[in-house]
């Protein structure tokens, strides 16, 4: 995790001002910082570094490259053609990791590019020089970065396919500012912090504020899988956004051999399992590429246990696993995680959270998330990260497994609801409306004391969601609700 910022502003007078603003992102990258300041074009970039790949100063950022007209020979149809690239000057501030950077680096070296470091940042910048914004289609990883292309007088912002890495931007008069966190944008001169009341319904509906909106007016979050180009001189109407990837587009592309593969897999669970393990193994091993120790957040659930199991199976030494425990047995997953760790033979650590720990963490909650965030798991995740940071710089988790493999029980519930007759769904909706979610919850809890009924956490919230789902006309609409 690194911290990036940049933009163009008439209000920034020197590098010192940029460095002071950069201090607000120091927690994201305590291993070093750097500033680039183009006084002529009023363009600046800043970077707070967390060293993961190539720990040397050669990988410092912002990273600047001036091409030396690289020449290479291209072979096509038996003919050789000499290619000479135009001279370019570009600077990058990069947050993230490109897992396949070594393969891309090799391809660029064959085209005549020279490298001073072993960092993925330098590969990203040279990839842009070679392929332009199309370079992002080659990257496997998580990333958010800004490139100042001096030759084209253009700022380029790119965010990874699923939006793992954050990237915010602000329009205000002649100012365009981007950063990893809102707090950095708030540090800029004359930034007017004003709550955007129009997004509050979105927060109360989802528990967070979805892209591209934020809690502040004139501040936005660059959407996942998006490229943004801002030509200079800047105004709030001359920027361009392009979606380079989306899950819907990707999964709607049917591979040529999809039917053949489906036929070969039918009634063959072993082949499906082996193929899936092969894909997961490759994915996990890519994420272990680092010049520092890597650990795993282990909850004891299927997702994180699978990550730990595959990594330990293919490791010559014990991997490090970390777990948070709770005194309340209803929420405590630590014993299960410990059993998994013992079975796999990992180097396991666990920490039991006290009420005092949660209170202290809550004091930092607003500072950590910058805007309203309604998921209570943020607190224990923060404490787990603090525990892991004492031993490793990078940690993998099982987040996303349930979403990708339909592991949540609500997925099955939605399929059952959509199959209910319209009259029954209408009746259920009327009952909820008449009695209200809270009264139904109270009645159910009383019934649980008398009858052997299953107990549910957040039952009132579940009933409220059910009320909205009953209006859904198809699965896609119900998932949006």
Secondary structure, 3 states (H helix, E strand, C coil): CCEEEEEECCCCCCHHHHHHHHHHHHHHCECEEEEEEECCCCEEEEEEECCCCCCCHHHCCCEEEECCCCEEEEEECCEEEEEECCCCEEEEEEEEEECCHHHHHHHHHHCCCCCCCCCHHHHHHHHHHHHHHHHHHHCCEEEEEEEEECCCCEEEEEECCCCCCCCEEEEECCEEEEECCHHHHHCCCCCCCCECHHHHHHHHHHCCCCCCCCCECCEEECCCCEEEEEECCCCCCCEEEEECCCHHHHHHCCCCCHHHHHHHHCCCHHHHHHHHHHHHHHHHHHHCCCCCCEEEECCCCHHHHHHHHHHHHCCCCCCEEEEEEECCCCCCCHHHHHHHHHHHCCEEEEEEECHHHHHHHHHCHHHHHCCCCCCCHHHHHHHHHHHHHCCCCEEECCCCHHHHCCCCHHHHHHHHHHCCCHHHHHHHHHHHHHHCHHHHHHHHHHHHHHCCCCCCCCHHHHHHHHHHHCCCCCHHHHHHC
